[in-house]
Amino acid sequence: MEAECRVLSIQSHVVRGYVGNRAATFPLQVLGFEIDAVNSVQFSNHTGYAHWKGQVLTSDELHELYEGLRLNSVNQYDYVLTGYTRDKSFLAMVVDIVQELKRQNPRLVYVCDPVMGDKWSGEGSMYVPEDLLPVYRDQVVPVADIITPNQFEAELLSGRKIRSQEEALEVMDVLHSMGPDTVVITSSDLPSPRGSDYLMALGSQRIRGPDGSCVTQRIRVDMHRVDAVFVGTGDLFAAMLLAWTHKHPDNLKMACEKTVSAMQHVLQRTIQCAQAQAGEGRKPSPAQLELRMVQSKRDIEDPEIVVQATVL
């Protein structure tokens, strides 16, 4: 019987749709993980709709929830997973919780998606308060084991620009030196060798031997672009990378191939369903573009590998 593996996931929650904890919980449960979810916000739907309503959890409320777990001695975890946060005191409280959990279990793995902004608006812009950057850089990244920034976020954290694959590898080395053994730049605007129809992701993993030696494995993944705006893809990516690096701990190539292939299956199914609902020639609405997670259960559980990673 396989040992139970438990994840504490501190992310946003929506009543309708798939972002944050809703995007992370389903695939992780399908892949055999126990999930304890703390909802950093509770919204009716994601903020890409015309309207949304809901509540935001404060750092004091987060501490109170964690205290309940601690008092009952049910705060033993193998993984912590975090995503979008807007408040620096909340983020600092997450760091306190991760540090306490790591003192209890030194083998705990913290997977952090440092959500701060992206480049799709041109030069790049932050969509969280700028005072979160020093908290991520100086407090969060040093306690993280796996981070999944996009290119813009990797540049912010490292203080360096990425204009080529070589510069991306150098930035990943800088990020390694800050703490994490696994860094995956989930998307970039670097030109893919396969042409403009492809997006490039890059990964780097430091593997430590029992004798203290360290080998770095680097990979590139060229993913087919899907022409639509999806919400929750970063949350889904981080959750599946957690699962597949757990199942293939020293094989970042395999973990990324399974993660990205599953993503491609989910996105292709989602865009086909959305276009069918919208009708020919019409642009799908945010509601129609919600990720088709339940329909993709088999692809998440056992993805057919449709994306090959290149070892660099």
JOZIUR-V954282 format. One record per backbone hydrogen bond with DSSP energy under -1.0 kcal/mol. CO is the residue of the C=O (numbers start at 1). NH is the residue of the N-H. E is the energy in kcal/mol with one decimal. If there is no record, write none. Layout:
# JOZIUR-V954282
co->{CO CO}
nh->{NH NH}
e->{E E}
This chain:
# JOZIUR-V954282
co->{5 6 6 7 8 9 10 11 12 13 19 20 21 24 25 26 27 28 29 34 36 38 40 41 42 43 44 46 53 55 58 59 60 61 62 63 64 65 66 67 68 69 70 78 79 80 81 82 87 88 89 90 91 92 93 94 95 96 97 98 99 100 101 105 109 110 110 111 112 113 116 118 119 125 129 130 132 133 134 135 135 136 140 145 146 147 149 150 151 152 153 154 155 164 165 166 167 168 169 170 171 172 173 176 181 182 183 185 187 192 195 197 199 201 202 203 204 205 207 209 213 215 217 218 219 220 221 223 226 232 233 234 235 236 237 238 239 240 241 242 243 244 248 251 252 253 254 255 256 257 258 259 260 261 262 263 264 265 266 267 268 269 270 271 272 273 274 275 279 285 287 291 294 296 297 298 310}
nh->{34 78 79 36 81 38 83 40 21 43 22 24 25 28 29 30 31 33 32 7 9 11 57 13 55 15 16 49 44 42 62 63 64 65 66 67 68 69 70 71 72 74 73 109 8 111 10 113 91 92 93 94 95 96 97 98 99 100 101 102 103 104 105 108 80 145 146 82 148 115 127 125 122 118 132 133 136 137 138 139 140 141 143 182 112 184 186 154 155 156 157 158 159 168 169 170 171 172 173 174 175 176 177 179 206 147 204 202 151 195 198 225 223 221 185 219 183 217 215 212 209 207 205 312 203 310 201 199 228 236 237 238 239 240 241 242 243 244 245 246 247 248 251 255 256 257 258 259 260 261 262 263 264 265 266 267 268 269 270 271 272 273 274 275 276 277 278 279 282 289 290 293 297 300 301 302 220}
e->{-2.7 -2.5 -1.7 -3.0 -2.6 -2.7 -1.1 -3.0 -3.4 -2.7 -1.6 -1.7 -3.0 -1.8 -2.6 -2.5 -1.9 -2.7 -1.7 -3.0 -2.6 -1.9 -3.0 -1.3 -2.3 -2.1 -1.9 -1.4 -2.7 -2.9 -2.2 -2.3 -2.1 -2.2 -2.5 -2.5 -1.7 -1.5 -2.6 -2.8 -1.2 -2.6 -1.5 -2.4 -2.4 -3.3 -2.6 -2.3 -2.0 -2.2 -1.8 -1.9 -1.9 -1.9 -2.3 -2.7 -2.6 -2.1 -2.6 -2.3 -1.6 -1.5 -2.5 -2.4 -2.0 -2.6 -2.1 -1.9 -1.8 -2.1 -2.5 -2.1 -2.2 -1.5 -1.9 -1.3 -2.7 -3.0 -2.7 -2.1 -2.1 -3.1 -1.4 -2.2 -3.0 -2.3 -1.9 -2.6 -2.2 -2.2 -2.6 -2.0 -2.1 -1.9 -2.2 -2.0 -2.3 -2.2 -1.7 -2.0 -2.5 -2.4 -2.2 -1.7 -3.0 -2.1 -2.5 -1.9 -2.0 -1.9 -1.5 -3.2 -3.3 -3.0 -3.0 -2.6 -2.8 -3.2 -2.7 -2.1 -2.7 -3.7 -2.7 -2.6 -2.6 -3.2 -2.9 -3.4 -2.1 -2.2 -2.7 -2.4 -1.9 -2.4 -2.6 -2.1 -2.0 -2.9 -2.5 -1.5 -1.8 -1.8 -1.8 -2.3 -2.7 -2.3 -2.4 -2.1 -3.0 -2.2 -2.1 -2.1 -2.5 -2.1 -2.4 -3.0 -2.6 -2.2 -2.4 -2.7 -2.1 -2.3 -2.7 -2.5 -1.9 -2.2 -2.4 -2.1 -1.9 -1.5 -1.1 -1.6 -1.5 -2.1 -2.4 -2.5 -2.4}
